[in-house]
């Protein structure tokens, strides 16, 4: 029996140390989270996961160290008590709300490891029974298996807890809006009745921005996720997630979404166009396949439109140009639009055989096939 106790204690200690390298929140291990815990964001927001969670993580670490060290020195009562105190701390880190962060299995695995250690030390304190190497190995194996199994369960719990999604079997047009909070995402409502049709929200998203494709079949969303930006596409009728792609990593925005220029994106047919830089745009088709379209040199982007052809209004040295490309990214033509006024909102209207660019009360009409002006 003593061998089982020793094996369970050793297995729990190893599992507790290992848990700190598992995801605790937002696919991040415990150690990097401590670096964020006490750092303050600009404006009025605390950086994730916040000082309260950081103190809990530190407390759990200290309790685990004391419990493991006490077990090594055969201070069974101290080891059992300190390990038992660490269990509720780990569970609380797991179940508490973390705005902007998904949960992870790390704290639950750590809590289970401390629970196994506490039980093993309590048994060792109450009795001095037989021993054997086989029972040591068996105890270690049981402890590790229990913690790993609990980790998978914790991950499943976190996944179910961190995403709130519904589906719809309705038909007809929808209107979409962004929801920002502890769970952020998109809500689609029936255009005729205003009743909710479906929604998709996640704990790991911040500053969502949503748009509906021109044909009304696809909902596009752009969100900040911890230290990356993601783009997502949903079926507008059912709410089914079609694809999700990472746009950039390591570029956490600390202000408001309306102030961030990179939040501008343009539905194009059943796909999505995003500005990459002054001379390139990124295009995602209906299945999420990505391509890069090169624009004319040294021109900024003022507007994007189109249904079957991508039209980009460029501003080049004080003069508007209209750039046309196919869905495959191939450049078709570029034409100037010198009569349009700078400093007003630009609107691109795809009329099929013609394209109309309007700004400041003035309009330019060009042939969709050739780019030549039409009177």
JOTA-V153826 format. One record per pair of residues at least 4 apart in sequence whose ideal C-beta (glycine too) atoms are under 7 Angstrom apart, sorted by the first residue. I is the first residue (numbers start at 1). J is the second residue. Records with the same first field share a line. If there is no record, write none. Layout:
I = J, J
//
This chain:
1 = 5, 129, 130, 135
2 = 6, 128, 129, 130, 131
3 = 7, 131, 132, 133, 134, 135, 136, 139
4 = 8, 135, 138, 139
5 = 9, 120, 123, 124, 139
6 = 10, 136, 139
7 = 11, 135, 136, 137, 138, 139, 140
8 = 12, 116, 120, 139, 140, 142, 143
9 = 13, 71, 117, 120, 121
10 = 14, 140
11 = 15, 139, 140, 141, 143, 144
12 = 16, 113, 116, 117, 120, 143
13 = 17, 68, 117
14 = 18
15 = 19, 109, 113, 143, 144, 147
16 = 64, 68, 110, 113, 114
19 = 106, 109, 110, 113
20 = 29, 30, 31, 106
21 = 29
22 = 29, 104, 105, 106, 109, 151
23 = 27, 28, 29, 104, 105, 106
24 = 28, 29, 30, 33, 104, 106, 107
25 = 33, 49, 98, 101, 102, 103, 104
26 = 101, 102, 204, 226
27 = 104
28 = 32, 33
29 = 106
30 = 34, 57, 106
33 = 37, 49, 57
34 = 54, 57, 58
36 = 47, 48, 49
37 = 49, 50, 51, 53, 54, 57
38 = 51, 54
39 = 47
40 = 46, 47
41 = 45, 46, 47, 254
42 = 254
43 = 254, 255
46 = 50, 51
48 = 98, 100, 101
49 = 53, 54, 98, 101
50 = 54
51 = 55
52 = 56
53 = 57, 93, 98
54 = 58
55 = 59
56 = 60, 89, 92, 93
57 = 61, 93
58 = 62
59 = 63, 89
60 = 64, 86, 89, 90, 93, 110
61 = 65
62 = 66
63 = 67, 82, 85, 86, 89
64 = 68, 86, 110, 114
65 = 69
66 = 70, 82
67 = 71, 79, 82, 83, 86, 114, 117
68 = 72
69 = 73
70 = 75, 78, 79, 82
71 = 79, 117, 121
75 = 79
76 = 80, 121, 124, 125
77 = 81, 125
78 = 82
79 = 83, 117, 121
80 = 84, 118, 121, 122, 125
81 = 85
82 = 86
83 = 114, 117, 118, 121
84 = 118
86 = 90, 111, 114
87 = 91, 111, 114, 115
88 = 92
89 = 93
90 = 94, 107, 108, 110, 111, 114
91 = 95, 108, 111
92 = 96
93 = 107
94 = 103, 107, 108, 154
97 = 182
99 = 182
100 = 204, 206
101 = 203, 204, 226
102 = 158, 162, 203, 204
103 = 158, 161, 162
104 = 158
105 = 109, 151, 154, 155, 158
106 = 110
107 = 111
108 = 112, 150, 151, 154
109 = 113, 147, 150, 151, 154
110 = 114
111 = 115
112 = 116, 146, 147, 150
113 = 117, 147
114 = 118
115 = 119
116 = 120, 143, 146, 147
117 = 121
118 = 122
119 = 123
120 = 124
121 = 125
122 = 126
123 = 127
131 = 135
133 = 137
134 = 138
135 = 139
136 = 140
137 = 141
138 = 142
139 = 143
140 = 144
141 = 145
142 = 146
143 = 147
144 = 148
145 = 149
146 = 150
147 = 151
148 = 152
149 = 153
150 = 154
151 = 155
152 = 156
153 = 157
154 = 158
155 = 159
156 = 160
157 = 161
158 = 162
159 = 163
162 = 202, 203, 204
163 = 202
164 = 183, 201
165 = 199, 200
166 = 198, 199, 239
167 = 198, 238, 239, 240
168 = 197, 198, 237, 238, 239
170 = 190, 197, 237
171 = 237
172 = 190, 191, 192
173 = 191, 216
174 = 188, 189, 190, 191, 197, 236
175 = 189, 191
176 = 186, 187, 188, 210, 212, 219
177 = 187, 210
178 = 186, 208, 209, 210
179 = 184, 185, 186, 187, 201, 208
180 = 184, 207, 208
182 = 203
183 = 201, 202, 203
184 = 201, 202, 205, 206, 208, 223
185 = 199, 200, 201, 202, 205, 208
186 = 199, 200, 208, 210, 219, 221, 234
187 = 196, 199
188 = 197, 198, 199, 219, 236, 239
189 = 194, 195, 196, 197
190 = 194, 195, 197
198 = 239
200 = 234, 239, 241
204 = 225, 226
205 = 223, 225
206 = 223, 224
207 = 223, 224, 253, 257
208 = 221, 223
209 = 221, 222, 257, 263
210 = 219, 220, 221
211 = 220, 265, 267
212 = 216, 219, 236, 267
213 = 217, 218, 220, 267, 269, 270
214 = 267, 269, 307
215 = 269, 270
216 = 236
217 = 236, 270
218 = 233, 235, 236, 270
219 = 234, 236
220 = 231, 233, 265, 267, 272
221 = 232
222 = 229, 231, 263, 265
223 = 230
224 = 229, 252, 253
225 = 230
227 = 249, 250, 252
228 = 246, 248, 249
229 = 247, 248, 251
230 = 244, 245, 246, 247
231 = 245, 247, 272, 274, 284
232 = 241, 244
233 = 242, 243, 272, 288
234 = 239, 240, 241, 242
235 = 239, 240, 242
242 = 288
243 = 287, 288
245 = 284, 288, 290
247 = 274
253 = 260
255 = 259, 260
257 = 263
264 = 275
265 = 272, 273, 274
266 = 273, 304
267 = 272
268 = 272, 273, 304, 306, 310
269 = 307, 308
270 = 286
271 = 283, 284, 285, 286
272 = 284
273 = 281, 283, 304, 310
274 = 281, 282
275 = 281, 301
276 = 280, 281, 282, 292
278 = 299, 300
279 = 294, 295, 297
280 = 292, 293, 294, 295
281 = 293, 295, 312
282 = 290, 292
283 = 291, 293, 329
284 = 288, 289, 290
285 = 289, 327
291 = 329
292 = 329
293 = 325, 329
295 = 299, 312, 314, 323
296 = 314, 316, 321, 323, 334
298 = 316
299 = 314, 315, 316, 321
300 = 314, 315
301 = 312, 314
302 = 313, 314, 315, 346
303 = 313, 346, 347, 348
304 = 312, 348
305 = 311, 348, 349, 350
306 = 310, 311, 348, 350
307 = 350
309 = 324, 326, 368
310 = 325
311 = 322, 324, 348, 350, 355
312 = 323
313 = 320, 322, 346, 348, 357
314 = 321, 323
315 = 320, 342
316 = 321
318 = 342
319 = 336, 338
320 = 337, 340
321 = 334, 335, 336, 337
322 = 334, 335, 337, 355, 357, 366, 371
323 = 334
324 = 332, 333, 371
325 = 329, 330, 331, 332
326 = 330, 332
333 = 370, 371
334 = 371
335 = 366, 371
337 = 357, 364
339 = 362, 364
340 = 357, 359, 362, 364
341 = 359, 360, 362
344 = 359, 360
345 = 359
346 = 357, 359
347 = 358, 359
348 = 355, 357
349 = 356
350 = 355
351 = 355, 356
352 = 368
353 = 368
354 = 365, 366, 367, 368, 374
355 = 366, 368
356 = 363, 365
357 = 363, 364
358 = 363
364 = 373
365 = 374
366 = 371, 372, 373, 374
367 = 371, 372, 374
//
